[in-house]
Amino acid sequence: MIKISGIYKSFGNTPVLKNISAEFQPGKTNLIIGKSGAGKTVLLKLLVGLIAPNEGQIFYNKVDFLQLKKKDLRTLRMKVGMLFQGSALFDSLTVEENIRFPLDMFTDLTKKEKSDRVNTCLNRVSLDGINAKFPSELSGGMQKRVGIARAIVLNPSYLFCDEPNSGLDPKTSLVIDELIKDITIENNMTTIINTHDMNSVMEIGDNVILLHEGEICWQGNKDEIMSSENEILHDFIFASPFLQRLRNAAISNGFQK
């Protein structure tokens, strides 16, 4: 579990996050949504320690993340997996070398142990046998799955995903969503996803936080979205005509409170 309390963050005189408090539970997909400039990326960077808040606390299973010493911080980072926007694979490294990279950095495993772990992760994302390929030889969806394999190679307790469906077609996006959801449940990970993809919200949104102008203006799960009366949520979620028609159909069928 990750818990944040009273988080404030500003850049110069410009406040970006204002009194943010929330809990992110293990075994669930926790989604952070909001318009561009709402503070989603800043919050994600705070959670993984890339930047520090002006005020507030961040707890990883009751451990104060912001007070950790360098040695303890390194230990915690071994429990964190990151799936970056655009996958962020190293072009000059093979698939196996990309996935093995965290093992080389953080473990003393033998070459065979590392290779076995790489193959286990490739199997989990249904990409057996592509170890020697380079990222340029893979489709966008395959690159994303390699990114997931790298993110879970250290058996993390926490998984952070920054726009995991960016640049993917709808069908491939569904595959990635289902994979992240399944891995989260299997490993009881605390998974936090920064996304603009409303299909992801409606498919895997176990816990959804909507940021608006640096504040949490709504929190709930995907099933509660239809019945919510929060107008900011409605304007954001149902911006497209298709989703607006979907909501209207739900209301006409009695799902609206």
TORBALO-376458 format. One line per field, with one value per residue: x negated, y, z of N, C-alpha, C, CB in turn; residue number from 1. Coordinates in steps of 0.02 Angstrom, whole numbers, plus 32768, in hexadecimal, padded with zeros to 4 digits. Last residue first. Glycine has a CB too. Layout:
// residues N
nxx = c(X_...)
nyy = c(Y_...)
nzz = c(Z_...)
caxx = c(X_...)
cayy = c(Y_...)
cazz = c(Z_...)
cxx = c(X_...)
cyy = c(Y_...)
czz = c(Z_...)
cbxx = c(X_...)
cbyy = c(Y_...)
cbzz = c(Z_...)
i = c(NUM_...)
//
This chain:
// residues 257
nxx = c(8588_8593_85C3_8635_862A_860A_8584_854C_855D_8509_848E_8486_8484_8408_83B5_83C8_839B_8328_832F_8349_82E2_82F3_8375_8381_8329_836D_83E5_8414_846B_8458_847B_840A_83A7_83AA_835F_82DC_82D9_8297_8290_8275_8218_8183_812C_80F7_8163_8192_8188_81D9_81B4_81F8_81E2_81F8_820C_820E_8271_8279_81F1_81D6_8226_81E6_8145_80E9_8098_802F_8046_8003_8014_7FD4_7FED_8009_7FEC_8069_8095_8035_8044_80C6_80B1_8053_80A2_810C_80C5_8090_8108_813A_80DA_80F3_816E_814D_8099_802B_8000_800C_8029_7FE9_7FC7_7F5F_7F6D_7F1E_7F31_7EEC_7EA5_7E55_7DF5_7D9E_7DE9_7E4D_7E19_7DFC_7E80_7EA9_7E56_7E8B_7F06_7EDD_7EAD_7F26_7F67_7F12_7EA9_7DF5_7D7C_7D50_7D22_7CDE_7CD5_7CB5_7D30_7DA4_7DD7_7E79_7EDA_7F3E_7F1C_7EE4_7E74_7E27_7E12_7DC6_7D57_7D20_7CFF_7C9D_7C3C_7C1B_7BE7_7B77_7B2A_7B62_7B89_7B82_7BDE_7BEC_7BBD_7BE3_7C6D_7C8A_7C62_7CA9_7CF3_7C8A_7C54_7CC2_7CCC_7C2D_7C06_7C19_7C8F_7CDA_7D84_7DF7_7E86_7ED7_7ECB_7E8E_7EA7_7E47_7E4C_7DFC_7DA5_7D33_7D4F_7D32_7CA7_7C8F_7CBC_7C5F_7BEF_7C1A_7CAB_7D4F_7DB0_7E0C_7E4E_7E6D_7ECB_7F4A_7F40_7EFB_7F38_7F13_7F4F_7F34_7EED_7EAA_7E6A_7DEA_7DD6_7DCA_7E13_7E8A_7EE3_7EBB_7EE1_7F6D_7F83_7F5C_7FBD_8033_8058_809F_8065_80E9_8166_8160_8139_80F0_8125_80F2_8122_80F3_8096_8092_80D1_80AC_80FA_80DB_80D6_8095_8087_806E_7FF6_7FC9_7FB6_7F36_7EC5_7E63_7ED1_7F10_7F72_7FAA_8003_8048_800B_8017_7FEA_7FEB_7FD6)
nyy = c(8172_8118_80A6_80A0_80AF_8132_812B_80E2_813A_81A1_815F_814A_81CC_81EF_819B_81D7_825C_8275_8292_8250_8272_8300_8319_82C4_8304_837C_8351_82C9_8266_81BA_814A_812E_8117_80A4_804A_8076_80CC_816C_8219_82C3_8324_834B_83D1_840E_841A_837E_82CF_8243_819E_8100_8059_8006_800F_7FC7_8001_8089_80AC_807F_80D6_814E_8176_81BD_8190_8141_80C8_805C_7FCD_7F69_7EB9_7E30_7DE3_7DD4_7E5B_7E8E_7E3B_7E62_7EEB_7EE0_7E96_7EEC_7F58_7F17_7EF9_7F79_7FA8_7F5D_7F99_8024_803C_80AB_8125_80F4_809D_80C9_8147_80FD_809A_8043_7FCD_7F78_7F0A_7EAF_7E4F_7E80_7E85_7EDC_7F30_7ED9_7EBA_7F39_7F47_7EE1_7F1D_7F88_7F44_7F0F_7F84_7FB0_7F26_7F1C_7F44_7FA0_7F52_7EB7_7E09_7DA4_7D7B_7D43_7CD3_7D07_7D63_7D6C_7D9A_7D28_7D14_7D7C_7D4F_7CDC_7D13_7D5B_7CF0_7CB0_7D15_7D1A_7C9A_7CA1_7D02_7D15_7DAC_7E1C_7EB2_7F30_7F32_7EBB_7EC8_7F32_7EEF_7E8A_7ECA_7EED_7E72_7E38_7E93_7EEC_7F9A_8011_8046_8021_805A_80A7_809F_810C_8127_8099_8044_800D_7FC7_7FB6_7F79_7FBE_802C_7FFE_7FFE_8086_80B5_8081_80CD_8153_8158_819E_81FD_81E6_8171_8128_8096_8066_803F_80D0_8174_8219_82BC_8370_83EE_83EC_834B_8327_82B5_822D_81D7_81A1_8206_8271_8243_8242_82CD_82F9_82BD_8300_8385_83BD_83C7_8379_8335_828F_8203_8175_80D8_8042_7FA2_7F3C_7F02_7F86_8030_80CC_815B_820E_82BC_8357_83E8_8405_841A_8495_8545_85AD_85EC_855F_84E5_8480_8410_83B7_8338_82F8_8258_81B7_810D_8071_7FC4)
nzz = c(7DF9_7D63_7D2A_7CD6_7C53_7C44_7C6F_7C07_7B9E_7BC8_7BC0_7B36_7B07_7B3B_7AF3_7A73_7A81_7B0B_7B93_7C0A_7C64_7C73_7C96_7D06_7D61_7D6F_7DA9_7E00_7E18_7DE9_7DA4_7D57_7DB8_7DFF_7DBB_7DCD_7E6E_7EA9_7EBF_7E8D_7E9B_7EDF_7E8A_7E18_7DBF_7DEA_7DE0_7E15_7E2B_7E3F_7E4F_7DE3_7D47_7CD3_7C7B_7C88_7C7A_7BFA_7BB1_7BC7_7BDD_7C1D_7CBA_7D26_7D9E_7E12_7E72_7EE1_7EC2_7EC4_7E5A_7E1B_7E0E_7DB4_7D47_7D1D_7CFC_7C95_7C39_7C1F_7BE2_7B71_7B2E_7B18_7ABE_7A4E_7A2B_7A15_79FF_7A59_7A8B_7B32_7B96_7C0B_7C54_7CBD_7D48_7DC8_7E45_7ECE_7EE5_7E5E_7E24_7DC8_7D54_7D34_7CD3_7C6B_7C45_7C1B_7BAA_7B5E_7B46_7AF6_7A88_7A5B_7A32_79CB_7991_797D_7954_79AC_7A1B_79DA_7A0E_7A64_7AA0_7A79_7ABC_7AF3_7B1B_7B82_7BFB_7C33_7BE4_7C14_7C96_7C7E_7C3F_7CAA_7CFE_7CB4_7CB2_7D3A_7D4A_7CF4_7D34_7DE1_7E3C_7E86_7E53_7E16_7D91_7D57_7D65_7D10_7C91_7C58_7BF7_7B9E_7B7C_7B37_7ACB_7ABD_7AB0_7A70_7AA5_7B38_7B4B_7B6A_7B5E_7B53_7BFE_7C5D_7CE8_7D6F_7E14_7EAE_7F00_7EF7_7F43_7FC3_7FBE_7FAD_8027_807D_8054_806C_80D9_80D1_80D6_8074_809C_812A_8128_8113_8089_806B_8073_8071_80A4_8098_802C_7FB5_7F7E_7F04_7E7A_7E74_7EC5_7EA1_7EC5_7E76_7DF8_7E09_7E19_7D9A_7D4B_7D7C_7D78_7D11_7C96_7C41_7CB3_7CFD_7D69_7DA4_7DE3_7E1F_7E25_7EB1_7F01_7F7D_7F6B_7F98_7FDB_7FEF_7FE2_7FBB_7FC0_7F1E_7E9F_7E6E_7E7C_7E54_7E77_7E64_7E65_7EEB_7F42_7FCF_801B_8087_806E_8025_8027_7FDD_8000)
caxx = c(85A9_8584_8585_863D_8636_864D_85B6_854B_857E_8551_84A8_8484_84BD_8442_83BC_83D8_83E2_8336_8322_8377_82EB_82B3_8358_83A8_831E_8328_83E6_83DE_8489_843F_84AD_844B_83A3_83CA_83A7_82FA_82C6_82C6_826E_82A1_825E_81AE_8150_80CB_8140_81AA_8168_81DC_81AD_81EC_81E2_820D_8207_81E4_8263_82B7_8216_81B4_8235_8225_816D_811D_80B4_8040_8044_801C_8009_7FF4_7FC6_8023_7FB4_803F_80B8_8043_8005_80B8_80E2_8042_8063_8119_80ED_8063_80D9_8160_80E2_80B5_816A_817C_80DD_8042_7FEA_7FFB_8048_7FD4_7FE9_7F6B_7F75_7F35_7F29_7F0C_7EE3_7E63_7E2E_7D86_7DB3_7E5D_7E34_7DC5_7E53_7EC9_7E51_7E45_7F03_7EFD_7E7F_7EF2_7F83_7F1C_7EE2_7E34_7D99_7D65_7D63_7CD6_7CEE_7C7F_7CF9_7D8F_7DAC_7E43_7EA8_7F4A_7F3A_7F20_7EAB_7E3C_7E38_7E05_7D83_7D35_7D32_7CDA_7C5A_7C37_7C21_7BAE_7B41_7B35_7B9B_7B44_7BD6_7C00_7BB3_7B9C_7C4A_7C92_7C41_7C77_7D16_7CB7_7C2A_7CA8_7D04_7C5F_7C05_7BDB_7C8D_7C99_7D52_7DB4_7E5F_7EAC_7EEE_7E8B_7EB7_7E5F_7E47_7E24_7DEA_7D32_7D53_7D77_7CCB_7C7B_7CDF_7CA3_7BED_7C08_7C65_7D22_7D7E_7DE6_7E23_7E6C_7E87_7F3C_7F4D_7EFD_7F29_7F20_7F2E_7F59_7F09_7E9C_7E9F_7E02_7DD7_7DA5_7DD9_7E4F_7EEC_7EB4_7E9A_7F4A_7F93_7F38_7F77_802B_8028_80C3_8059_80A3_8151_816A_8150_80F1_811B_8102_8107_8123_80C4_8074_80D3_80A9_80DD_80FB_80D3_80A9_80A5_8085_801F_7FDD_7FC8_7F6F_7F02_7E62_7E94_7F12_7F39_7FA9_7FCE_803B_8031_7FFC_8016_7FCB_8000)
cayy = c(817A_8158_80A0_80A0_806A_811E_8151_80C7_80FA_81AE_8175_8111_81A2_8213_818F_8191_824F_825F_82C9_8249_822D_82E1_833E_82B7_82BF_837D_836C_82FA_82A5_81F7_8166_8138_8150_80DE_803E_807B_8098_8133_81D9_8287_833A_8311_83B6_83FD_8456_83BA_830E_8279_81E0_8136_8096_7FF1_8043_7FAE_7FB9_8064_80C0_8061_808F_8143_8146_81E4_8182_8184_80D5_80A0_7FE7_7FAA_7EF7_7E5C_7DF3_7D9A_7E2C_7EAF_7E3A_7E1D_7ED7_7F05_7E7C_7EAB_7F61_7F33_7EC3_7F4B_7FC8_7F51_7F51_800E_8037_8069_8111_812B_8091_8089_8144_8140_809A_8084_7FD6_7FB5_7F10_7EEA_7E3C_7E7D_7E54_7EAA_7F4E_7EF9_7E85_7F1B_7F77_7EDB_7EE0_7F96_7F6D_7EE2_7F5A_7FD9_7F54_7F0A_7F0C_7FB8_7F75_7EFB_7E40_7DC2_7D95_7D80_7CC9_7CD7_7D76_7D48_7DCB_7D45_7CE5_7D7D_7D8C_7CD7_7CE7_7D7E_7D21_7C8C_7CFE_7D54_7CAF_7C72_7D0E_7CFB_7D6B_7DF7_7E6F_7F28_7F6C_7ECD_7E91_7F3B_7F2B_7E78_7EAF_7F20_7EA2_7E19_7E8B_7EBB_7F5B_7FED_8030_8036_8025_80BD_8064_80FC_8139_80DE_803E_8047_7FBE_7FE1_7F60_7F7C_8034_8009_7FC0_8058_80CA_8068_8084_813D_8164_8165_81FE_8223_8170_816D_80B1_8088_8010_808E_8136_81E1_827C_8332_83D8_8423_837C_8326_82F8_8255_81F8_8177_81C4_8275_824F_8203_829F_8311_82A9_82B7_8371_83B3_83FE_838E_8359_82D7_8221_81BD_8104_8085_7FD3_7F63_7ED6_7F4E_7FED_80A1_811A_81D4_8282_8317_83C0_8428_83EB_8460_8506_858B_8603_85A7_84F7_84BC_8419_83F6_8348_833F_8283_81FA_8141_80B2_8000)
cazz = c(7E3A_7D83_7D51_7D1F_7C6A_7C2D_7C96_7C4B_7B9B_7BC1_7C01_7B64_7AF6_7B52_7B3B_7A7F_7A74_7AC6_7B63_7BD1_7C4E_7C60_7C5E_7CC9_7D4C_7D54_7D65_7DFC_7E03_7E0A_7DD2_7D36_7D8B_7E1E_7DBE_7D8B_7E3F_7EAC_7EC6_7E91_7E9A_7ED1_7EC3_7E50_7DD8_7DC7_7DF4_7DE3_7E49_7E10_7E77_7E27_7D7B_7D0A_7C7C_7C8D_7CB6_7C33_7BAF_7BE9_7BB8_7BFC_7C78_7D0F_7D56_7E08_7E2F_7EE2_7EBE_7EF9_7E86_7E27_7E39_7DF4_7D6C_7D32_7D2F_7CD2_7C52_7C3D_7C1F_7BA4_7B40_7B42_7B00_7A73_7A39_7A4A_79E5_7A46_7A48_7B04_7B55_7BED_7C12_7CA3_7CFF_7DB0_7DFD_7EB6_7F0C_7E87_7E4F_7E0E_7D58_7D67_7D10_7C8F_7C5C_7C55_7BE1_7B75_7B6E_7B37_7AB0_7A73_7A67_7A07_798C_799E_7930_796B_7A1D_79F2_79E4_7A3D_7AC9_7A55_7A83_7AF5_7AE9_7B43_7BCE_7C53_7BE0_7BCE_7C8B_7CA4_7C19_7C6E_7D14_7CC5_7C73_7D18_7D72_7CE6_7CF0_7DAD_7E1E_7E7C_7E6F_7E5C_7DBD_7D58_7D88_7D58_7CAA_7C8A_7C31_7BBA_7BA0_7B74_7AFA_7AA9_7AD4_7A60_7A5F_7B1D_7B45_7B7E_7B72_7B19_7BC1_7C46_7CA1_7D49_7DCB_7E83_7F03_7EDA_7EFB_7FAF_7FCB_7F78_7FEB_8082_8051_8029_80CA_80CA_810B_806F_8061_8111_8128_8153_80C0_804A_8097_8045_80B2_8096_806C_7FE3_7F8B_7F4A_7E96_7E43_7EE0_7E95_7EE2_7EBE_7E06_7DFD_7E4F_7DD5_7D43_7D7D_7DAB_7D50_7CC5_7C3F_7C77_7CFF_7D2B_7DAD_7DA9_7E35_7DF5_7E8B_7EDF_7F58_7F89_7F5D_7FE6_7FD0_8010_7F9F_7FF6_7F5A_7EC7_7E3F_7E9C_7E34_7E98_7E6C_7E41_7EC0_7F17_7FAB_7FEB_8087_809B_8024_8042_7FDF_8000)
cxx = c(85DE_85A9_8574_85FF_8636_865E_85FC_857F_8582_8579_84F3_84A1_84C2_8482_83F8_83E4_83F6_8380_8333_836E_8313_82BD_8318_8389_8341_8316_83A0_83D7_8454_8462_8497_847D_83E7_83CB_83CD_8346_82ED_82AE_82A2_8276_828F_81F6_8176_80EB_8119_818B_8185_81BD_81AC_81EA_81CC_8211_8222_81E0_8240_82AC_8254_81DA_8214_823C_81AD_8151_80E5_8059_805A_8011_802A_7FE4_7FF2_7FFB_7FC8_800A_808C_8063_800E_8079_80D2_8071_804F_80DA_80F8_8087_80AA_8133_8107_80B9_812C_8177_810B_8089_8001_7FE1_8039_7FF1_7FD7_7F87_7F88_7F36_7F47_7EFE_7F0D_7EA4_7E43_7DBC_7D98_7E23_7E40_7DDD_7E18_7E9C_7E71_7E3A_7EBC_7EFC_7E9D_7EBF_7F51_7F37_7EE8_7E6B_7DDE_7D86_7D7D_7D19_7CDF_7C95_7CC5_7D52_7D96_7E19_7E6C_7F1B_7F43_7F42_7EEB_7E77_7E50_7E31_7DC7_7D67_7D4C_7D12_7C9C_7C5B_7C43_7BED_7B7C_7B53_7B67_7B52_7B91_7BF4_7BBA_7B8E_7BFF_7C70_7C4B_7C59_7CE6_7CD9_7C55_7C7F_7CEB_7C98_7C3B_7BD6_7C51_7C92_7D12_7D81_7E18_7E7D_7EBF_7EB6_7EBE_7E6C_7E65_7E16_7E19_7D78_7D51_7D7E_7D14_7CA0_7CCE_7CCB_7C34_7C0A_7C54_7CDA_7D4A_7DAE_7DF4_7E37_7E87_7EF4_7F35_7F04_7F2E_7F0A_7F42_7F2E_7F2A_7EB4_7E87_7E3A_7DF4_7DA2_7DAF_7E0E_7EAE_7EB6_7E8D_7EFF_7F6F_7F45_7F4E_7FE2_801A_8094_807A_8099_8106_8151_8158_8103_811F_80F2_8120_80FF_80F9_80A9_80B1_809F_80E1_80D7_80F9_80A0_80C0_80A8_802F_8008_7FE0_7F7E_7F41_7EA0_7E92_7ECF_7F43_7F6B_7FDB_8005_801A_8029_7FF3_7FFE_7FD5)
cyy = c(81B0_815C_80E0_809A_8066_80D7_813A_80E9_80DA_816D_8181_8124_8165_81EB_81B4_8183_8207_8251_82B5_8281_8228_829C_831F_82DA_82B1_8337_836F_8312_82DD_8235_81A6_815B_8161_811B_8079_8073_809F_80FD_81A2_824A_8300_8328_8377_83E0_8447_83F7_8347_82B8_8214_8178_80CF_802C_802C_7FDF_7FA2_8018_8093_806F_806A_80FA_8135_81B7_81B7_817D_811D_80B3_802B_7FCC_7F34_7E9D_7E21_7DA8_7DF1_7E80_7E59_7E18_7E92_7EF1_7E9E_7E8D_7F1F_7F3D_7EDA_7F11_7F9B_7F6F_7F40_7FC5_801B_806B_80CD_810F_80C8_807C_8103_813A_80E1_8084_8019_7FBD_7F4B_7EE5_7E77_7E69_7E4D_7E7A_7F1B_7F15_7EA2_7EE4_7F5C_7F0B_7ED1_7F58_7F7A_7F07_7F2A_7FB1_7F7C_7F3D_7EF8_7F82_7F8C_7F1F_7E83_7DFB_7DBC_7DA1_7D08_7CD9_7D47_7D5E_7DAF_7D78_7D02_7D4D_7D91_7D14_7CDE_7D53_7D49_7CBD_7CDA_7D41_7CEB_7C86_7CE1_7D0A_7D56_7DB2_7E53_7EE3_7F5A_7F05_7E9F_7F05_7F36_7EB4_7E9F_7F07_7ED8_7E4B_7E6D_7EB8_7F2C_7FAA_8005_801A_8042_8084_8075_80C2_812D_80E9_8085_8033_7FFA_7FD1_7F87_7F5D_7FF0_800C_7FC5_8015_809B_807B_8067_80F1_8142_817B_81C6_8228_81AC_8172_80F6_80A1_802A_805B_80F9_81A2_8248_82F5_8395_8412_83B5_835A_82F3_829E_821F_819A_8198_822F_8254_820B_825D_82E2_82BF_82A2_8326_839E_83F5_83CA_8368_82F8_826D_81DD_814D_80B6_8018_7F92_7EF9_7F22_7FB8_8059_80F1_8194_8249_82E0_837D_83F7_840C_842C_84D3_8549_85E0_85BC_8543_84C3_8456_83F7_838B_8355_82CB_8228_8184_80E4_803F)
czz = c(7E37_7DC5_7D76_7D48_7CB6_7C45_7C84_7C77_7BE1_7BBF_7BFD_7BA8_7B24_7B43_7B58_7AC9_7A82_7ABD_7B1C_7B9E_7C0D_7C42_7C45_7C8D_7D0A_7D3B_7D46_7DB4_7DFE_7DED_7DF5_7D64_7D6D_7DF0_7DDB_7D8C_7DFE_7E7D_7ECD_7E99_7E98_7ED4_7EAE_7E8D_7E18_7DE7_7DC9_7E00_7E11_7E36_7E49_7E56_7DBF_7D44_7CBC_7C91_7CBF_7C73_7BE9_7BE5_7BDF_7BDB_7C60_7CC7_7D48_7DBF_7E28_7EA0_7EC9_7EFD_7EC0_7E5C_7E4C_7E25_7DB1_7D5C_7D4A_7D0B_7C93_7C5B_7C44_7BE6_7B78_7B5A_7B30_7AB9_7A62_7A5C_7A1B_7A2A_7A31_7AC2_7B21_7BA8_7BEE_7C5C_7CE8_7D64_7DE9_7E6B_7EF3_7EAF_7E7B_7E3F_7D9F_7D74_7D47_7CD2_7C84_7C72_7C21_7BB0_7B86_7B64_7AF5_7A9E_7A85_7A41_79CC_798F_794A_7941_79D9_79F1_7A04_7A10_7AA0_7A76_7A5E_7AB4_7AEB_7B0B_7B88_7C26_7BFC_7BC3_7C43_7C97_7C3C_7C47_7CD8_7CD9_7C80_7CD8_7D52_7D0B_7CDF_7D68_7DEB_7E60_7E61_7E7A_7E07_7D8A_7D8D_7D81_7CF5_7CAD_7C6A_7BFA_7BC0_7B9C_7B3C_7ADC_7AB9_7A84_7A4F_7AD7_7B28_7B7F_7B89_7B26_7B86_7C08_7C87_7D01_7DA8_7E3A_7ED5_7ED9_7ED7_7F64_7FB5_7F80_7FB1_8044_8051_8022_8088_80BC_8105_80A3_805F_80D9_8108_815A_8103_8083_8068_8069_807E_80A1_8061_802A_7FB7_7F53_7EDD_7E57_7EAF_7EAA_7ED9_7EDD_7E51_7E0C_7E46_7E10_7D7F_7D7B_7DAD_7D88_7D08_7C6D_7C7A_7CBF_7D34_7D6A_7DBD_7DFD_7E09_7E5A_7EB6_7F38_7F5E_7F77_7FA6_7FE5_7FEF_7FD3_7FDC_7F89_7F09_7E61_7E68_7E57_7E7C_7E93_7E3E_7E9D_7EEC_7F7F_7FC9_8057_8096_804D_803E_7FF8_8000)
cbxx = c(8576_8596_854C_866A_8602_8651_85AE_8505_855A_855F_8483_843C_84B9_8446_837D_83A0_83F2_830D_82D8_83BF_830E_8285_834B_83F0_8334_82F6_8405_839B_84C0_83F3_84BE_8467_8371_83A7_83B5_82DC_82D2_830D_823E_82CE_826A_81A0_8180_80A6_8171_81F9_811B_8226_816C_8222_81B1_81DB_822D_819F_8238_82E4_822B_816C_821E_825A_8144_80FE_80D5_8001_8071_7FF9_8024_7FDD_7FA3_8021_7F7D_801D_80F8_806F_7FCE_80B3_8129_8047_802C_8138_8130_8045_80B0_819C_8107_807A_816B_81C2_80E0_8040_7FA1_7FC6_8092_7FE7_7FD5_7F2A_7FAB_7F07_7F4A_7EF4_7ED2_7E66_7E1C_7D6A_7D7B_7E9A_7E74_7DA6_7E39_7F0E_7E72_7E13_7F1E_7F46_7E70_7ECF_7FBE_7F4B_7F24_7E2A_7D6B_7D29_7D5D_7CA1_7D3A_7C5E_7CD6_7DCA_7DCC_7E5E_7E91_7F92_7F10_7F0D_7E9A_7E02_7E0D_7DF7_7D62_7CF8_7D14_7CCD_7C2A_7C01_7C0C_7B99_7B08_7B29_7BE0_7B1D_7C0B_7C48_7BE3_7B86_7C57_7CDC_7C5B_7C40_7D3D_7CEC_7BF6_7C7E_7D3A_7C3E_7C11_7B9F_7C8D_7C5F_7D6C_7DB7_7E5B_7E85_7F06_7E43_7EF9_7E2C_7E6A_7E15_7E03_7D02_7D1A_7D93_7CC8_7C2E_7CCC_7CC5_7BC5_7BC3_7C38_7D3A_7DA0_7E13_7E4D_7E5C_7E55_7F4C_7F2B_7EBB_7F59_7EF9_7F3F_7F7A_7F3C_7EBD_7EDB_7DC8_7E02_7DC3_7DAF_7E4B_7F28_7EEC_7E83_7F54_7FDF_7F4D_7F5A_8050_8041_80FA_806E_808E_8179_8147_8192_80AB_8150_80DB_811B_8150_80E5_8047_811B_806F_8100_80FA_80F1_8081_80DC_80B5_7FFA_7F9E_7FFF_7F62_7F09_7E5F_7E92_7F22_7F2D_7FAA_7FC9_802A_802B_7FF6_802B_7FAF_802F)
cbyy = c(818B_8193_808D_806B_803B_8121_819D_80CF_80CA_81D7_81B4_80F7_818B_8258_81A3_8164_8260_8220_82DE_8248_8204_82DD_8387_82CF_828E_8394_83B2_82DB_82BA_81FD_8133_80F6_8143_80F0_8001_8048_8053_814A_81D9_8281_8368_82D8_83EA_8438_848E_83BE_830A_8286_81E5_8138_8090_7FBD_807F_7F9E_7FA7_8074_8109_807C_8070_8170_8106_8214_8140_81B5_80A4_80D3_7FB6_7FD5_7EFC_7E39_7E14_7D84_7E13_7EED_7E5E_7DEF_7ED9_7F51_7E85_7E7B_7F81_7F75_7EAC_7F2E_800A_7F6D_7F28_801D_800C_803A_8113_8159_808A_8051_8181_816B_8067_80BE_7F9C_7FF4_7F1A_7F27_7DFF_7EC1_7E68_7E83_7F73_7F32_7E5D_7EFF_7FB8_7EEA_7EA5_7FAD_7FAF_7EBF_7F34_8013_7F2D_7F04_7ED0_7FD5_7FB0_7F22_7E38_7D8D_7D5D_7DB3_7C9E_7C90_7DBF_7D52_7E0B_7D66_7CA4_7D69_7DC9_7CD0_7CA3_7D8F_7D51_7C5B_7CD1_7D87_7CBE_7C2B_7D03_7CAF_7D6F_7DF2_7E41_7F38_7FA3_7EE2_7E4E_7F3C_7F68_7E50_7E6F_7F33_7EC1_7DDC_7E5E_7E75_7F67_8018_806D_801E_7FEC_80DC_8034_8138_8183_80F2_8014_8081_7F7D_802B_7F62_7F4F_8061_8048_7FAD_804C_8113_8084_8068_8157_8149_8137_81FB_825E_816F_81A0_8080_8059_7FCC_8081_812E_81E9_8264_832C_840C_8464_8359_8335_8329_824E_81C7_8164_81A2_82A1_828E_81ED_8293_8359_82C7_8298_8387_837F_843D_839F_839A_82F6_8201_81D7_80F5_8097_7FC1_7F8C_7EAA_7F24_7FD9_80B6_80F6_81DB_8294_8307_83E6_8461_83A8_843F_8511_857F_864E_85CA_84D7_84FC_83DB_8433_8311_8355_826A_8214_8131_80C7_8000)
cbzz = c(7E70_7D56_7D24_7D31_7C4E_7BE1_7C8A_7C6A_7B6B_7B81_7C17_7B6C_7AAD_7B30_7B5F_7A64_7A2C_7AB5_7B68_7BEB_7C84_7C9C_7C72_7CD3_7D82_7D8B_7D64_7E16_7E34_7E00_7E06_7D1F_7D53_7E5E_7DE8_7D5D_7E5E_7E9A_7F03_7E51_7E5F_7F04_7EE1_7E63_7DE4_7DC9_7DED_7DCD_7E75_7DD8_7EB6_7E42_7D66_7CF2_7C40_7C52_7CB2_7C38_7B6C_7BCE_7BAA_7BC8_7C78_7D13_7D2F_7E38_7DFB_7F20_7E7A_7F3D_7E5F_7DE7_7E17_7DEA_7D44_7CF6_7D12_7CC6_7C1D_7C0A_7C0E_7B8C_7B03_7B1B_7AF9_7A4C_79F9_7A34_79A5_7A83_7A46_7B23_7B5D_7C1A_7BE7_7CA4_7CE9_7DCB_7DD5_7EDD_7F57_7E5A_7E7A_7E22_7D29_7D53_7D01_7C65_7C20_7C43_7BCE_7B3B_7B45_7B2C_7A8C_7A39_7A4D_79F8_797D_79E9_7933_7945_7A4A_79C6_79D8_7A13_7AEC_7A52_7A55_7B00_7AF5_7B2D_7BCC_7C95_7C04_7BA0_7C9D_7CEF_7C10_7C41_7D49_7CFF_7C4D_7D09_7DBA_7CF9_7CBE_7DB6_7DFE_7EBF_7E52_7E61_7DAB_7D12_7D65_7D6A_7C84_7C6A_7C1D_7B87_7B71_7B63_7ADC_7AA1_7B20_7A72_7A32_7B4B_7B18_7BC3_7B38_7B06_7BC3_7C38_7C95_7D4D_7DB5_7E91_7F4B_7F00_7EE1_7FCF_8016_7F7A_7FD9_80C1_808C_8017_8103_8093_814E_8076_8022_814B_8103_818D_80B1_801E_80D3_8000_80F8_8054_8087_7FCC_7FAC_7F7B_7E6A_7DFE_7F00_7E4B_7EC4_7EDB_7DE2_7DB4_7E53_7DE8_7D03_7D42_7DED_7D47_7CA7_7BF6_7C70_7D3B_7D13_7DC7_7D73_7E76_7DAC_7EBB_7F10_7F85_7F95_7F2C_8021_7F83_8056_7F5F_8018_7F47_7ED1_7E22_7ED1_7DEA_7E8F_7E27_7DF8_7EEA_7EEB_7FDC_7FB7_80CB_80E3_7FDB_808C_7F98_803D)
i = c(257_256_255_254_253_252_251_250_249_248_247_246_245_244_243_242_241_240_239_238_237_236_235_234_233_232_231_230_229_228_227_226_225_224_223_222_221_220_219_218_217_216_215_214_213_212_211_210_209_208_207_206_205_204_203_202_201_200_199_198_197_196_195_194_193_192_191_190_189_188_187_186_185_184_183_182_181_180_179_178_177_176_175_174_173_172_171_170_169_168_167_166_165_164_163_162_161_160_159_158_157_156_155_154_153_152_151_150_149_148_147_146_145_144_143_142_141_140_139_138_137_136_135_134_133_132_131_130_129_128_127_126_125_124_123_122_121_120_119_118_117_116_115_114_113_112_111_110_109_108_107_106_105_104_103_102_101_100_99_98_97_96_95_94_93_92_91_90_89_88_87_86_85_84_83_82_81_80_79_78_77_76_75_74_73_72_71_70_69_68_67_66_65_64_63_62_61_60_59_58_57_56_55_54_53_52_51_50_49_48_47_46_45_44_43_42_41_40_39_38_37_36_35_34_33_32_31_30_29_28_27_26_25_24_23_22_21_20_19_18_17_16_15_14_13_12_11_10_9_8_7_6_5_4_3_2_1)
//
